[in-house]
Amino acid sequence: MMTEQKSRHEAVVCQQLDQAVEQLPDSTNNALLQARLKAISAATNASPATTSYRKVVWASCFSICTVLGVSLFSLHSTQVEPIPLALLQAETVPTEDLALLEDYELMAWLAQNEVEL
């Protein structure tokens, strides 16, 4: 009973919409037709499968480039050897050796920062 009433109501609504469309001016009908054709053309040109395939390809390329970049930088990294604690005791080290130690620390710092830049 409810479905019969609903289907009659739908039929009346569809009939009124059809009559309203028939009364539209030709310029509006032409604009609607062009919009439909444009939408159909856009839908057929860019399929979702192609779009998702492109995303996968670009994501893979980005991942590969990232891994290659990280491995390239890790190959060129220089490791600075730690200074032995015995050299850091000022009482046993002559002043000339302290100056050399300070120069070594400066050179090690420069080498480390050159890699990071």
Backbone bond lengths (Angstrom), bond angles and torsions (degrees), N, CA, C in turn:
res aa  C-N    CA-C-N  psi(-1)  N-CA   C-N-CA  omega(-1)  CA-C   N-CA-C  phi
1 M - - - 1.437 - - 1.521 110.34 -
2 M 1.352 115.79 -44.42 1.455 120.33 -179.88 1.527 110.89 -69.15
3 T 1.327 117.00 -37.35 1.460 120.14 -179.90 1.523 111.51 -70.16
4 E 1.342 117.59 -34.83 1.472 120.35 177.29 1.521 110.01 -64.26
5 Q 1.294 116.44 -42.40 1.455 121.16 179.77 1.529 110.22 -66.50
6 K 1.314 116.15 -39.49 1.457 121.31 179.62 1.530 110.58 -66.48
7 S 1.323 117.09 -42.99 1.465 119.94 -179.57 1.523 111.05 -67.29
8 R 1.343 118.67 -36.73 1.474 120.66 175.68 1.512 110.72 -64.56
9 H 1.316 115.70 -41.29 1.464 120.25 178.88 1.539 110.31 -63.30
10 E 1.330 117.01 -42.72 1.468 121.30 178.05 1.522 110.92 -62.60
11 A 1.306 117.41 -40.58 1.459 121.05 179.40 1.523 111.02 -63.28
12 V 1.322 117.24 -41.27 1.469 121.15 178.64 1.518 110.65 -64.87
13 V 1.331 116.61 -43.40 1.470 121.01 179.37 1.522 110.59 -63.25
14 C 1.321 117.48 -44.26 1.473 120.92 179.25 1.522 111.14 -62.90
15 Q 1.319 116.97 -40.73 1.463 120.94 179.17 1.528 110.35 -63.62
16 Q 1.315 118.40 -42.20 1.456 121.44 178.83 1.521 111.44 -66.64
17 L 1.337 117.62 -38.32 1.467 121.04 177.29 1.525 110.99 -65.42
18 D 1.324 116.90 -41.64 1.463 120.32 177.98 1.524 111.11 -60.90
19 Q 1.330 116.73 -42.79 1.472 120.72 178.45 1.525 110.86 -64.20
20 A 1.354 117.31 -39.32 1.465 120.69 179.32 1.519 111.05 -66.08
21 V 1.333 116.95 -37.54 1.471 120.71 178.73 1.527 110.62 -67.00
22 E 1.324 116.88 -38.96 1.465 120.28 179.38 1.525 111.50 -64.92
23 Q 1.322 117.85 -25.82 1.456 121.62 -178.39 1.530 112.66 -88.66
24 L 1.321 118.08 -3.52 1.470 120.50 179.21 1.524 110.15 -68.70
25 P 1.335 117.62 148.29 1.462 119.89 176.51 1.531 111.01 -67.85
26 D 1.341 115.47 158.15 1.461 120.10 -178.36 1.528 112.26 -62.42
27 S 1.321 118.80 -33.86 1.467 121.28 -179.58 1.536 110.63 -64.14
28 T 1.321 116.64 -37.83 1.463 120.36 178.31 1.528 110.71 -69.77
29 N 1.332 116.65 -41.17 1.470 119.92 176.87 1.519 111.44 -61.64
30 N 1.343 116.63 -41.88 1.471 120.49 178.35 1.528 111.03 -64.07
31 A 1.334 117.38 -41.63 1.459 120.63 179.22 1.526 111.06 -64.34
32 L 1.334 116.48 -40.80 1.466 120.29 177.61 1.529 111.43 -64.80
33 L 1.330 116.57 -40.57 1.462 120.65 178.64 1.525 110.82 -63.42
34 Q 1.332 117.27 -43.73 1.466 120.36 178.64 1.532 111.27 -63.82
35 A 1.327 116.66 -38.83 1.469 120.03 178.16 1.526 110.91 -64.80
36 R 1.333 116.50 -39.85 1.472 119.96 178.01 1.526 110.88 -63.67
37 L 1.331 115.61 -46.08 1.468 119.32 -179.48 1.526 111.37 -63.38
38 K 1.313 116.84 -39.06 1.467 121.26 178.91 1.530 110.32 -65.00
39 A 1.323 116.90 -42.08 1.467 121.15 179.53 1.523 110.95 -65.68
40 I 1.333 116.70 -41.11 1.473 120.19 179.00 1.517 110.30 -65.74
41 S 1.318 116.89 -41.19 1.459 120.95 179.05 1.527 111.26 -63.38
42 A 1.319 116.55 -43.93 1.466 119.90 179.15 1.521 111.19 -65.12
43 A 1.311 117.36 -37.52 1.459 120.67 -179.32 1.522 111.67 -68.40
44 T 1.316 117.72 -35.48 1.463 119.66 -178.85 1.514 111.86 -81.07
45 N 1.335 118.78 -26.22 1.472 120.61 -178.55 1.519 112.58 -76.66
46 A 1.305 119.34 -37.52 1.462 122.29 -177.86 1.513 109.51 -115.53
47 S 1.298 115.22 91.23 1.465 118.69 178.42 1.528 109.49 -79.78
48 P 1.315 118.42 148.87 1.471 120.88 -179.61 1.521 113.11 -61.39
49 A 1.322 117.15 -31.68 1.464 119.69 -179.82 1.518 110.33 -65.82
50 T 1.330 117.58 -41.57 1.459 121.16 179.08 1.521 110.62 -65.81
51 T 1.320 116.77 -42.21 1.451 120.74 -179.24 1.526 110.89 -64.22
52 S 1.322 118.10 -44.47 1.463 120.23 -179.97 1.531 110.48 -69.20
53 Y 1.326 118.09 -33.48 1.462 121.01 176.37 1.515 110.50 -62.99
54 R 1.331 116.80 -42.48 1.471 120.33 178.63 1.519 111.13 -63.86
55 K 1.319 116.94 -39.34 1.465 119.98 178.43 1.522 110.54 -62.44
56 V 1.327 116.87 -41.94 1.461 120.75 179.79 1.520 110.22 -64.55
57 V 1.325 116.93 -41.82 1.465 120.46 -179.43 1.525 109.84 -63.98
58 W 1.321 117.62 -46.82 1.473 120.25 -179.03 1.528 111.01 -65.51
59 A 1.308 117.83 -39.45 1.468 120.23 178.24 1.526 110.74 -64.13
60 S 1.332 116.48 -39.97 1.462 120.09 178.44 1.518 111.07 -65.41
61 C 1.324 116.87 -43.18 1.468 120.50 178.57 1.524 110.86 -61.43
62 F 1.322 116.53 -43.08 1.465 120.02 179.02 1.524 110.79 -62.17
63 S 1.329 117.16 -42.49 1.462 120.79 -179.84 1.525 111.27 -63.77
64 I 1.319 116.12 -43.80 1.461 120.05 -179.84 1.520 110.65 -64.22
65 C 1.326 117.23 -43.21 1.467 120.45 179.07 1.523 111.24 -64.09
66 T 1.318 117.25 -37.77 1.462 120.77 178.45 1.518 110.69 -64.61
67 V 1.321 117.13 -45.29 1.464 120.66 179.68 1.527 110.28 -63.92
68 L 1.319 117.79 -42.62 1.459 120.33 178.48 1.521 111.54 -63.84
69 G 1.320 117.43 -40.86 1.464 120.70 178.78 1.510 112.13 -63.90
70 V 1.320 116.56 -44.04 1.468 120.01 179.70 1.523 110.22 -64.88
71 S 1.312 117.37 -42.77 1.461 119.40 -179.79 1.527 111.25 -67.88
72 L 1.322 117.88 -34.06 1.464 120.82 177.54 1.517 110.77 -64.50
73 F 1.325 116.63 -45.13 1.458 119.67 179.62 1.526 111.89 -68.74
74 S 1.309 117.52 -33.01 1.463 119.01 179.52 1.525 111.25 -71.89
75 L 1.318 118.41 -27.07 1.466 120.95 176.63 1.522 111.55 -69.78
76 H 1.317 116.55 -34.81 1.458 120.67 -176.09 1.514 113.68 -92.94
77 S 1.312 117.94 3.78 1.456 119.20 -178.45 1.523 109.55 -74.98
78 T 1.317 115.22 139.65 1.458 119.87 178.25 1.520 107.72 -105.80
79 Q 1.286 115.38 135.74 1.454 119.52 179.06 1.521 108.41 -98.36
80 V 1.322 114.95 129.48 1.456 121.08 178.73 1.520 107.28 -92.30
81 E 1.313 115.39 127.50 1.449 119.07 -179.34 1.522 109.46 -73.46
82 P 1.321 116.84 139.23 1.469 118.90 178.05 1.523 111.29 -68.34
83 I 1.304 114.73 149.25 1.464 120.61 179.89 1.531 108.25 -80.72
84 P 1.310 117.20 129.98 1.471 118.96 178.84 1.532 111.04 -62.31
85 L 1.318 115.43 144.46 1.463 120.25 -178.26 1.526 112.33 -63.09
86 A 1.306 118.20 -28.15 1.466 120.79 -179.28 1.528 110.74 -63.92
87 L 1.334 116.64 -31.59 1.464 119.21 179.58 1.524 112.69 -74.77
88 L 1.308 116.45 -19.75 1.458 119.41 -176.85 1.527 113.41 -83.74
89 Q 1.295 118.26 -9.10 1.465 120.61 178.54 1.522 108.85 -79.78
90 A 1.313 115.99 112.64 1.470 121.98 -172.30 1.522 112.42 -68.35
91 E 1.320 119.16 -24.55 1.465 119.77 -176.30 1.523 111.39 -70.15
92 T 1.318 117.87 -34.39 1.466 120.60 -174.51 1.517 112.91 -93.63
93 V 1.326 118.43 -10.01 1.459 120.98 -175.55 1.532 109.25 -103.12
94 P 1.329 118.40 127.85 1.464 120.24 176.78 1.530 110.66 -66.14
95 T 1.323 117.09 161.29 1.466 121.66 -176.56 1.521 111.98 -63.81
96 E 1.341 118.45 -32.90 1.466 119.70 178.00 1.528 110.54 -64.44
97 D 1.331 115.19 -39.13 1.461 118.54 179.53 1.532 110.89 -69.68
98 L 1.320 117.86 -33.25 1.460 120.66 176.48 1.524 111.09 -64.43
99 A 1.339 116.19 -39.81 1.467 119.93 177.84 1.527 110.11 -64.10
100 L 1.345 116.36 -41.18 1.472 119.81 177.17 1.522 110.70 -64.59
101 L 1.332 116.10 -38.26 1.456 120.64 179.17 1.525 110.83 -64.53
102 E 1.319 117.26 -41.63 1.462 120.53 177.35 1.526 111.04 -64.18
103 D 1.341 116.42 -39.86 1.467 119.92 176.22 1.528 110.56 -63.83
104 Y 1.339 116.57 -40.03 1.461 120.40 178.85 1.532 110.66 -63.17
105 E 1.342 116.13 -43.00 1.457 119.71 178.79 1.517 110.89 -62.52
106 L 1.340 117.34 -40.89 1.459 120.81 178.48 1.524 110.69 -63.97
107 M 1.311 116.95 -44.58 1.467 120.52 -179.81 1.541 111.00 -65.83
108 A 1.314 116.51 -38.37 1.469 119.82 178.11 1.519 109.95 -65.90
109 W 1.319 116.86 -40.39 1.476 120.65 178.71 1.523 110.42 -64.97
110 L 1.334 117.00 -43.22 1.476 120.05 178.46 1.527 111.42 -62.84
111 A 1.323 115.91 -42.57 1.469 119.48 179.60 1.518 111.20 -64.09
112 Q 1.321 116.28 -40.41 1.467 119.52 -179.69 1.524 111.14 -67.00
113 N 1.307 118.27 -41.61 1.466 121.05 -178.78 1.516 112.53 -74.81
114 E 1.311 117.67 -24.92 1.456 119.89 176.79 1.530 110.79 -66.55
115 V 1.298 116.71 -36.54 1.460 121.51 178.81 1.529 109.65 -69.03
116 E 1.301 118.10 -39.79 1.444 121.44 -175.93 1.517 112.24 -74.30
117 L 1.303 119.91 -22.07 1.458 122.18 178.58 1.474 108.48 -74.98
